[in-house]
Amino acid sequence: MKKDNIIQQKSYAFAVRIVKLSRYLRDVKKEYVLSKQLLRSGTSIGANIEEAIGGQSEKDFFAKLTISYKEARESHYWIRLLQDTDYLSKDESESLLKDIDELLRIIGSIQKTVKSRNS
């Protein structure tokens, strides 16, 4: 992993957090459905970033980036739902939401840059 690719680093770090959170929700909280949804969407962000980086064209890059953005929005939803159903404390969810909001801002900024180059 390149050291200067911030979205690659942050999306991977977020995925690690999500895997650990999913394990906690399953093992400690005995929650299986919502945690699986969050595991899928939260790890998909970084996987699609990786695919975007390896994209065959700028159109392919943008398409994978868009999927990452959508998965981040979905993750945002699951985190809020887990908080509002008392599986996550306010502090736990706020930390995760801060990270996901940062990912959304970075991905959105990259999307705008790519769009402006193609205009």
Backbone as CSV, one residue per row, in Angstrom:
resi,resn,N_x,N_y,N_z,CA_x,CA_y,CA_z,C_x,C_y,C_z
1,MET,0.843,-1.175,0.000,0.000,0.000,0.000,0.893,1.245,0.000
2,LYS,0.600,2.155,-0.923,1.372,3.383,-0.972,1.106,4.223,0.276
3,LYS,2.161,4.793,0.815,2.029,5.557,2.045,1.270,6.875,1.853
4,ASP,1.265,7.424,0.635,0.662,8.729,0.421,-0.776,8.659,-0.094
5,ASN,-1.350,7.469,-0.213,-2.721,7.355,-0.681,-3.660,7.349,0.523
6,ILE,-4.133,8.533,0.880,-4.879,8.711,2.116,-6.201,7.956,2.111
7,ILE,-6.907,7.944,0.990,-8.201,7.250,0.955,-8.001,5.743,1.076
8,GLN,-6.926,5.256,0.503,-6.615,3.831,0.605,-6.318,3.467,2.066
9,GLN,-5.519,4.279,2.719,-5.169,4.041,4.121,-6.385,4.132,5.038
10,LYS,-7.159,5.189,4.884,-8.291,5.424,5.776,-9.414,4.411,5.562
11,SER,-9.651,4.021,4.322,-10.710,3.032,4.075,-10.296,1.662,4.616
12,TYR,-9.011,1.346,4.547,-8.521,0.081,5.105,-8.626,0.100,6.639
13,ALA,-8.209,1.196,7.241,-8.295,1.323,8.707,-9.752,1.234,9.170
14,PHE,-10.655,1.831,8.408,-12.072,1.760,8.753,-12.562,0.314,8.656
15,ALA,-12.149,-0.398,7.622,-12.544,-1.802,7.461,-12.072,-2.643,8.645
16,VAL,-10.860,-2.391,9.114,-10.338,-3.121,10.278,-11.233,-2.848,11.490
17,ARG,-11.609,-1.592,11.696,-12.493,-1.245,12.806,-13.831,-1.969,12.691
18,ILE,-14.336,-2.040,11.477,-15.639,-2.664,11.249,-15.577,-4.167,11.505
19,VAL,-14.503,-4.809,11.084,-14.351,-6.249,11.340,-14.326,-6.506,12.844
20,LYS,-13.577,-5.698,13.571,-13.499,-5.861,15.024,-14.841,-5.557,15.690
21,LEU,-15.528,-4.536,15.211,-16.843,-4.197,15.749,-17.841,-5.318,15.479
22,SER,-17.798,-5.866,14.301,-18.697,-6.963,13.948,-18.494,-8.158,14.874
23,ARG,-17.236,-8.469,15.139,-16.914,-9.568,16.059,-17.483,-9.277,17.466
24,TYR,-17.306,-8.046,17.930,-17.834,-7.636,19.237,-19.361,-7.744,19.272
25,LEU,-20.015,-7.239,18.222,-21.477,-7.282,18.192,-22.005,-8.713,18.196
26,ARG,-21.331,-9.583,17.480,-21.735,-11.003,17.440,-21.470,-11.698,18.772
27,ASP,-20.232,-11.558,19.259,-19.806,-12.327,20.431,-20.342,-11.788,21.755
28,VAL,-20.382,-10.482,21.893,-20.776,-9.877,23.167,-22.255,-9.487,23.183
29,LYS,-22.690,-8.797,22.150,-24.060,-8.295,22.109,-25.049,-9.313,21.526
30,LYS,-24.536,-10.378,20.944,-25.373,-11.423,20.334,-26.289,-10.850,19.244
31,GLU,-25.744,-9.914,18.487,-26.482,-9.285,17.389,-25.878,-9.823,16.088
32,TYR,-26.700,-10.377,15.210,-26.176,-11.069,14.032,-26.585,-10.444,12.698
33,VAL,-27.732,-9.809,12.632,-28.250,-9.328,11.351,-27.660,-7.966,10.979
34,LEU,-27.813,-6.987,11.845,-27.322,-5.639,11.541,-25.803,-5.619,11.411
35,SER,-25.130,-6.374,12.285,-23.667,-6.398,12.240,-23.164,-6.992,10.922
36,LYS,-23.892,-7.956,10.387,-23.502,-8.542,9.106,-23.680,-7.530,7.967
37,GLN,-24.742,-6.758,8.042,-24.968,-5.713,7.033,-23.838,-4.672,7.082
38,LEU,-23.488,-4.251,8.305,-22.412,-3.276,8.463,-21.074,-3.862,8.037
39,LEU,-20.832,-5.114,8.341,-19.592,-5.768,7.923,-19.464,-5.755,6.407
40,ARG,-20.541,-6.053,5.721,-20.527,-6.085,4.265,-20.279,-4.688,3.681
41,SER,-21.048,-3.708,4.122,-20.905,-2.368,3.535,-19.619,-1.683,3.993
42,GLY,-19.258,-1.857,5.262,-18.072,-1.179,5.800,-16.763,-1.670,5.220
43,THR,-16.698,-2.950,4.875,-15.474,-3.478,4.262,-15.476,-3.282,2.748
44,SER,-16.649,-3.100,2.188,-16.765,-2.896,0.743,-16.206,-1.541,0.295
45,ILE,-16.208,-0.577,1.196,-15.690,0.762,0.853,-14.248,0.646,0.366
46,GLY,-13.394,0.068,1.194,-11.982,-0.074,0.848,-11.749,-1.014,-0.313
47,ALA,-12.548,-2.086,-0.392,-12.389,-3.029,-1.506,-12.664,-2.335,-2.839
48,ASN,-13.665,-1.479,-2.860,-13.967,-0.757,-4.100,-12.956,0.344,-4.385
49,ILE,-12.379,0.923,-3.346,-11.279,1.878,-3.548,-10.117,1.159,-4.230
50,GLU,-9.783,-0.031,-3.742,-8.704,-0.821,-4.338,-9.007,-1.128,-5.800
51,GLU,-10.259,-1.510,-6.080,-10.631,-1.778,-7.464,-10.531,-0.519,-8.314
52,ALA,-10.924,0.613,-7.755,-10.841,1.883,-8.490,-9.395,2.197,-8.847
53,ILE,-8.503,2.000,-7.888,-7.085,2.279,-8.126,-6.552,1.406,-9.266
54,GLY,-7.044,0.187,-9.334,-6.615,-0.722,-10.398,-7.481,-0.650,-11.631
55,GLY,-8.343,0.348,-11.708,-9.271,0.474,-12.833,-8.568,0.591,-14.173
56,GLN,-9.255,0.094,-15.190,-8.674,0.092,-16.539,-8.842,1.414,-17.261
57,SER,-9.727,2.249,-16.771,-9.968,3.551,-17.399,-10.461,4.522,-16.331
58,GLU,-10.516,5.782,-16.701,-11.026,6.775,-15.757,-12.512,6.542,-15.487
59,LYS,-13.234,6.060,-16.491,-14.648,5.747,-16.316,-14.805,4.604,-15.308
60,ASP,-13.973,3.586,-15.416,-13.970,2.463,-14.484,-13.605,2.947,-13.081
61,PHE,-12.584,3.796,-12.990,-12.170,4.373,-11.711,-13.341,5.092,-11.046
62,PHE,-14.019,5.939,-11.813,-15.129,6.729,-11.275,-16.288,5.833,-10.841
63,ALA,-16.574,4.795,-11.613,-17.672,3.881,-11.279,-17.406,3.179,-9.943
64,LYS,-16.188,2.693,-9.734,-15.842,2.014,-8.476,-15.837,2.995,-7.308
65,LEU,-15.393,4.205,-7.568,-15.401,5.242,-6.539,-16.840,5.560,-6.114
66,THR,-17.737,5.584,-7.079,-19.143,5.845,-6.796,-19.735,4.727,-5.940
67,ILE,-19.368,3.497,-6.215,-19.822,2.373,-5.393,-19.298,2.532,-3.965
68,SER,-18.033,2.937,-3.834,-17.454,3.173,-2.500,-18.254,4.216,-1.735
69,TYR,-18.619,5.286,-2.419,-19.389,6.355,-1.783,-20.739,5.813,-1.293
70,LYS,-21.403,5.037,-2.141,-22.694,4.476,-1.771,-22.578,3.509,-0.591
71,GLU,-21.522,2.716,-0.571,-21.301,1.788,0.546,-21.014,2.558,1.836
72,ALA,-20.336,3.682,1.722,-20.069,4.518,2.892,-21.372,5.106,3.430
73,ARG,-22.253,5.544,2.520,-23.564,6.060,2.955,-24.342,4.966,3.678
74,GLU,-24.301,3.740,3.123,-25.006,2.630,3.748,-24.426,2.327,5.137
75,SER,-23.113,2.344,5.238,-22.463,2.105,6.531,-22.894,3.149,7.548
76,HIS,-22.987,4.390,7.107,-23.447,5.482,7.960,-24.824,5.131,8.536
77,TYR,-25.706,4.626,7.704,-27.050,4.229,8.120,-27.005,3.131,9.178
78,TRP,-26.235,2.068,8.926,-26.184,0.945,9.864,-25.609,1.366,11.211
79,ILE,-24.618,2.231,11.211,-24.033,2.704,12.465,-25.075,3.486,13.268
80,ARG,-25.802,4.371,12.599,-26.849,5.130,13.295,-27.924,4.198,13.840
81,LEU,-28.298,3.206,13.051,-29.325,2.263,13.493,-28.844,1.444,14.698
82,LEU,-27.597,1.020,14.669,-27.043,0.278,15.807,-27.013,1.141,17.071
83,GLN,-26.738,2.430,16.909,-26.769,3.326,18.069,-28.196,3.487,18.581
84,ASP,-29.116,3.740,17.674,-30.493,4.016,18.089,-31.234,2.788,18.605
85,THR,-30.672,1.609,18.385,-31.263,0.377,18.933,-30.450,-0.158,20.112
86,ASP,-29.552,0.689,20.618,-28.787,0.421,21.837,-27.764,-0.707,21.736
87,TYR,-27.316,-1.002,20.517,-26.210,-1.954,20.368,-24.861,-1.245,20.458
88,LEU,-24.856,0.048,20.132,-23.643,0.865,20.251,-23.944,2.057,21.142
89,SER,-22.959,2.417,21.946,-23.116,3.631,22.761,-22.952,4.852,21.867
90,LYS,-23.358,5.986,22.381,-23.215,7.242,21.633,-21.741,7.501,21.312
91,ASP,-20.855,7.273,22.272,-19.421,7.491,22.051,-18.882,6.566,20.965
92,GLU,-19.261,5.294,21.007,-18.796,4.339,19.991,-19.269,4.747,18.602
93,SER,-20.543,5.083,18.510,-21.076,5.429,17.192,-20.524,6.766,16.687
94,GLU,-20.341,7.724,17.577,-19.811,9.027,17.135,-18.409,8.890,16.562
95,SER,-17.594,8.059,17.149,-16.247,7.834,16.637,-16.296,7.212,15.235
96,LEU,-17.151,6.218,15.070,-17.304,5.582,13.756,-17.888,6.551,12.734
97,LEU,-18.881,7.321,13.149,-19.504,8.279,12.233,-18.526,9.372,11.815
98,LYS,-17.650,9.760,12.718,-16.616,10.742,12.375,-15.719,10.178,11.262
99,ASP,-15.326,8.919,11.423,-14.486,8.284,10.402,-15.216,8.157,9.066
100,ILE,-16.476,7.748,9.104,-17.208,7.549,7.854,-17.493,8.891,7.184
101,ASP,-17.754,9.925,7.975,-17.956,11.255,7.399,-16.687,11.742,6.695
102,GLU,-15.541,11.450,7.279,-14.277,11.831,6.649,-14.082,11.082,5.329
103,LEU,-14.392,9.790,5.331,-14.297,9.015,4.089,-15.233,9.573,3.026
104,LEU,-16.443,9.918,3.417,-17.399,10.482,2.463,-16.890,11.802,1.874
105,ARG,-16.302,12.640,2.706,-15.765,13.917,2.210,-14.619,13.684,1.221
106,ILE,-13.727,12.770,1.553,-12.579,12.501,0.677,-13.049,11.905,-0.650
107,ILE,-13.909,10.905,-0.578,-14.403,10.279,-1.806,-15.163,11.298,-2.648
108,GLY,-16.004,12.094,-2.011,-16.747,13.134,-2.727,-15.821,14.127,-3.405
109,SER,-14.755,14.496,-2.729,-13.782,15.428,-3.302,-13.080,14.818,-4.529
110,ILE,-12.729,13.543,-4.427,-12.094,12.867,-5.566,-13.073,12.808,-6.734
111,GLN,-14.331,12.510,-6.440,-15.341,12.454,-7.510,-15.460,13.798,-8.209
112,LYS,-15.492,14.881,-7.448,-15.592,16.215,-8.048,-14.377,16.511,-8.923
113,THR,-13.200,16.133,-8.470,-11.988,16.352,-9.249,-12.043,15.593,-10.573
114,VAL,-12.453,14.346,-10.518,-12.549,13.542,-11.735,-13.596,14.125,-12.682
115,LYS,-14.733,14.524,-12.140,-15.775,15.128,-12.977,-15.291,16.394,-13.644
116,SER,-14.585,17.245,-12.898,-14.124,18.515,-13.454,-13.080,18.312,-14.555
117,ARG,-12.299,17.234,-14.456,-11.315,16.938,-15.516,-11.999,16.475,-16.790
118,ASN,-13.182,15.904,-16.655,-13.890,15.373,-17.807,-14.928,16.327,-18.372
119,SER,-14.996,17.523,-17.826,-16.000,18.507,-18.294,-15.474,19.329,-19.434
